[in-house]
């Protein structure tokens, strides 16, 4: 009996879900049916919990609306076409928000760049600081590359 139930669950599980964990900022697209009308509602916030496994796995997203915290729990393998779009990640693999480039890090980078330019005789040459951002593409197959010229 358990084998039959597991096989039925496996047939209805989604296999194209992005990887996300607690602390990630996500947009959750949910299909809403109101009478005969159908629309997609986007709930954006931070993942604060993941529970369960298999067909019963759920995740909870929290956001602040007009000063009040709003939490909503979504089943991952919902038949209501729940789509998860990861906006930013907060894990050891992807880095934490506090690892951003702050003023101190900008000064350090400028000092390193000045040292490099001086060492190679390019101190009087015009230069700029560019930042390249790599993000996983929405289909998960490749990388999106974004260039920020004259970042700081």
C-alpha positions in Angstrom: 0.0 0.0 0.0 2.8 2.4 0.9 4.5 1.8 -2.4 1.3 2.6 -4.3 0.9 5.9 -2.4 4.5 6.8 -2.9 4.3 6.1 -6.6 1.1 8.3 -6.9 2.8 11.1 -5.0 5.9 10.9 -7.2 3.7 11.3 -10.4 2.2 14.5 -9.1 5.3 16.1 -7.7 6.8 19.1 -9.6 10.3 18.6 -10.9 11.2 22.1 -12.2 11.4 23.9 -8.8 14.3 26.3 -8.2 16.5 25.6 -5.2 15.7 28.0 -2.3 16.2 27.9 1.4 15.3 29.9 4.6 16.4 33.5 4.3 16.1 33.7 0.5 13.9 36.5 -0.9 11.4 35.1 -3.3 8.4 36.0 -5.4 5.6 33.4 -5.3 3.2 33.4 -8.2 -0.1 31.9 -7.3 -3.1 31.3 -9.6 -6.2 32.8 -8.2 -9.7 31.9 -9.5 -12.5 34.3 -8.7 -15.7 33.2 -10.2 -15.0 32.8 -13.9 -12.0 35.1 -13.8 -8.5 33.8 -13.3 -5.4 35.9 -12.4 -1.9 35.4 -11.0 -1.1 37.0 -7.7 2.5 37.6 -6.7 3.4 37.4 -3.0 7.0 38.5 -2.4 8.9 38.2 0.9 11.5 36.2 2.8 11.3 32.4 3.3 11.1 31.8 7.0 10.3 28.1 7.1 10.3 24.9 5.1 8.5 21.9 6.5 7.6 18.4 5.5 8.8 16.2 2.6 7.5 14.8 -0.6 4.0 15.9 -1.6 3.4 17.4 1.9 6.3 19.8 1.7 5.4 23.5 2.5 7.3 26.8 2.8 6.3 30.0 4.6 7.0 33.4 3.2 6.9 36.6 5.4 6.7 40.2 4.3 5.9 43.5 5.9 2.8 45.4 4.6 2.1 48.8 6.1 4.1 48.0 9.2 2.4 44.6 9.8 4.0 41.3 9.3 2.1 39.0 6.9 2.9 35.3 6.6 1.6 32.9 4.1 2.3 29.2 3.8 2.4 27.5 0.3 2.5 23.9 -0.6 5.5 23.3 -2.9 3.7 20.7 -5.1 0.4 22.5 -5.3 -2.0 21.9 -8.2 -2.7 25.7 -8.2 0.4 26.4 -10.3 2.5 27.9 -7.5 5.7 29.2 -9.1 8.7 30.3 -7.0 11.1 32.9 -8.4 14.2 33.5 -6.2 15.2 37.1 -6.1 18.2 36.9 -3.7 19.9 34.2 -1.8 21.3 34.1 1.7 23.3 31.0 2.3 27.0 30.1 2.7 27.1 29.2 -1.0 25.6 32.4 -2.3 26.7 34.9 0.3 24.9 37.0 2.9 23.4 40.5 2.5 26.0 41.9 5.0 28.7 40.8 2.5 27.7 43.6 0.2 30.3 46.2 -0.9 30.2 48.9 1.9 32.3 52.1 2.2 35.2 50.2 3.9 35.3 47.6 1.2 35.2 50.3 -1.5 38.2 52.0 0.1 40.1 48.7 0.3 39.3 47.9 -3.3 40.4 51.4 -4.4 43.7 50.9 -2.4 44.3 47.6 -4.1 43.5 49.1 -7.5 45.9 52.0 -6.9 48.6 49.6 -5.9 48.0 47.5 -9.1 48.0 50.6 -11.3 51.1 52.0 -9.7 52.9 48.7 -9.9 52.2 48.5 -13.7 52.9 52.1 -14.4 49.2 53.0 -15.2 48.6 55.4 -12.3 48.0 58.3 -14.7 45.8 56.3 -17.0 42.0 56.8 -16.9 40.2 54.0 -15.2 36.8 53.0 -13.7 35.4 50.4 -11.3 33.0 48.0 -12.9 31.0 45.3 -11.1 29.8 42.1 -12.8 26.8 40.3 -11.2 26.2 36.6 -12.0 22.8 35.2 -11.3 21.2 31.9 -12.2 18.9 32.2 -15.2 15.2 31.8 -14.6 15.1 28.4 -16.3 18.1 27.2 -14.2 20.1 26.1 -17.2 22.7 28.9 -17.3 23.8 32.2 -15.9 22.6 35.8 -16.5 25.5 38.3 -16.5 24.9 41.9 -15.7 27.5 44.7 -15.9 27.4 47.8 -13.8 29.8 50.3 -15.2 31.3 53.0 -12.9 29.8 51.1 -9.9 31.6 53.3 -7.3 
